[in-house]
Amino acid sequence: MSLELKQITKKFGSLLANDQIDLKVENGEIHAILGENGAGKSTLMNIVYGLVNADSGSILVDGKKVEINEPADALKFGIGMVHQHFMLVPVFTVAENIVLGQEKTNKGILSLSEAKKRIKQIADEFKFDIDPDAIIEDLPVGLQQRVEIIRALMYDAKVLILDEPTAVLTPQETDELLNIMRTLSAKGTSIIFITHKLREVKAVADKITIIRLGKVVGMASPSSTQGELASMMVGREVDLIPNKSIKAPGKTILSINNLNIFNSVGRNIVKQVSFEIRAGEILAIAGVQGNGQSEIARAIINLEPHVTGSIMVNGKEILGQTVKNSLEAGIAFIPESREIDGLIESFTIAENLILDTHELPQYSKNMQLARNSINNSATTLTKEFDIRTQSIFDHASSLSGGNKQKVVLARELTRKVELVVASQPTRGLDVGSIEFVYEKLLAEREANKAVLLISSELDEVVALADRIAVIYKGEIVGIVDSNVSREKLGLMMAGITS
């Protein structure tokens, strides 16, 4: 089945999310839509699936114009979608999730027998190895994604939309998914593959459409280099490989021993974690999101309330102290969510740049802020960190994701620090902003700071880290050098160590 979009346009207030987009996906084709977060990819696919209605434009299926106002319409026309954040009920079984909204009953009682047979057929056809009676929350993430794919195929999807499908997968699970996509394509299913990961696009796509700022800026071939694709995405030349020098690490800056973190109901989510980081070294914690790495970052800055063990910075215990104590101990914190934990969006850019230094003599005197000094410093930092804004008095909420992250970096990296804790520092950033973040983190390493990098992006981990600690279900399953093979690293991320 072919799918064609003509002149699709969508506005959200003053934001033009999709600007007269034309796109055609042929029968049995894997068509990648490549673009950075915020480029308009997901909005476009939500229009195709009926979750969002376009302001103008048309959708054609096999050359005939169709009206898609809700997901039921999309399913009727053979269009299925697997969302980046799975639409599954954790406590339901595989079969219950798949029939949800399309239930069949026998005298008022839910009947799953036909659904289970069909699930088994599809699972066997694609070698998915899924039990229809398994509870979703008991399944690993890779299998949960396959449940989503089965659900689409159950309703005879001839066009399958995959929205950032590898965001939460290990390398092995990613390879398996790419093979599944090839199998589906060979059987005649058309696939729209939305991503910002260049390696995967080159591995599986037949055609590539590149979207930037809501517009189609060009078509590319899978034979294009990653550099060429990246340049098309951001509109300029980009250096994708950071220049990391050979460097001997110095003294131990951060030492963590037998760290345990408990959630609000007492469940142990980080278990007996121990590691250290030395001056001039980047240690990365690698793992699929949700294995306790975010909690470790928050514990170091004393944002987690239920923690036991030891966290020492330069030989001094900081566990159990305040966030202010952690900052004063020389910790720079780049949080996972810049909007929630990194900025006060209703404050100006200048005010955000002094959130953790406003008590210093140069910024306050006699209980009043020294506005001239604050503004002069903000002007200097916006230039140094290339924060693109019309005014330092603009609210932080007005900035793009990349510029928000630059504000956080400018504030944190211009204090006197010994340890940089960077949690998912490039999430949601375009290739150009990612390049900038890499440069800043490597500059901290060159300046003999210790850097803890927490990232779910495997290429990022390998490119930046000197050593990699792999976390699985709250435990460090091993610490390896950054020259470890992707295959071994992926197995460790899945908990396999032998």
PEKAMO-V204483 format. One line per field, one symbol per residue. ss: DSSP state (@ for helix, = for strand, . for the rest). psi: psi as a letter, one per 30 degrees, with the letter a starting at -180 (. if undefined). A space follows every 10 residues. Layout:
# PEKAMO-V204483
ss: ???
psi: ???
This chain:
# PEKAMO-V204483
ss: ..======== ==..====== =====....= ====...... @@@@@@@@.. .....===== =..===.... @@@@@@..== ==........ ..=@@@@@@. ....==..== ..@@@@@@@@ @@@@@..... ....=@@@.. @@@@@@@@@@ @@@@....== ===....... @@@@@@@@@@ @@@@@@...= =====..@@@ @@@@..==== ==..====== .....@@@@@ @@@@...... .......... .========= ==.....=== ========.. ======.... ..@@@@@@@@ ......==== ===..==... ..@@@@@@.. ====...@@@ @@.....=@@ @@........ ...==..==. @@@@@@@@@@ @@@@...... ....=@@@.. @@@@@@@@@@ @@@.....== ===....... @@@@@@@@@@ @@@@@@...= =====..@@@ @@@@..==== ==..====== =....@@@@@ @@@.....
psi: klkkkjhkkk kjbfkjekjh kkkkklkgkj jkjkllkgfg eeeeeeeefg fkklelllkk khfkklkjfl eeeeeeggkl kjlejkhkje flleeeeefk fhkkljhfkk jfeeeeeeee eeeeeghfik kfgkkeffkl eeeeeeeeee eefeghkfkk kjjhfgegll eeeeeeeeee eeeeefgfkk kjjklgjeee eeffkelkkk kkhfkjflkl kffkleeeee eeefglkkjf jkjjlkkklb lkekjkkhkk kkafggkjfk jhkkllklkg kjkkjklkkg gfeeeeeeee ghfkfiklbk jkjhgkkfkf aleeeeeffg kkjjlejeee ffljffllee effgeggffk effkkhgkki eeeeeeeeee eeeeghjjlf kffkkfffll eeeeeeeeee eefgljlfkj jjjhfgkgll eeeeeeeeee eeeeeegglk kjkjkgjeee eeeekelkkk kkhgkjflkl lfgkkeeeee eefggjf.
